[in-house]
Amino acid sequence: MKKSITITYASGDQATYIAYPPDFAKWEMANKKSITEFSGMYDLLFVAHSAMKREAGGKPTKSLEIWMESIVDIEVGTDSPKAISEEVSADS
């Protein structure tokens, strides 16, 4: 499972982050919910922020709450559930 999320910042800059299973797992742990309950703006921003931090490779990043304040728009690409099927078959 992966999801592309394009963020538009107040500055006009845009960035696209790809949320992968580890980002969704972090969301599950932080919210004590199953991925089947994933919905809403906060959930999308949470996994986008997780992906941003992962892509930053250890460089300092803003906290989720501060980062969210700079966002004016969010666009979500299509889901890619095929990634899960490929991972499962690779483990078989």
Buried (B, 14 or more C-beta within 10 A) or exposed (E): BBBBBBBBEEEEEEEEBBBBEEBBEBBEEEEEEEEEEBEEEEBBBBBBBBBBBBEEEEEEBEEBEEBBEEBEEBEEEEEBEEBEEEEEEEEE
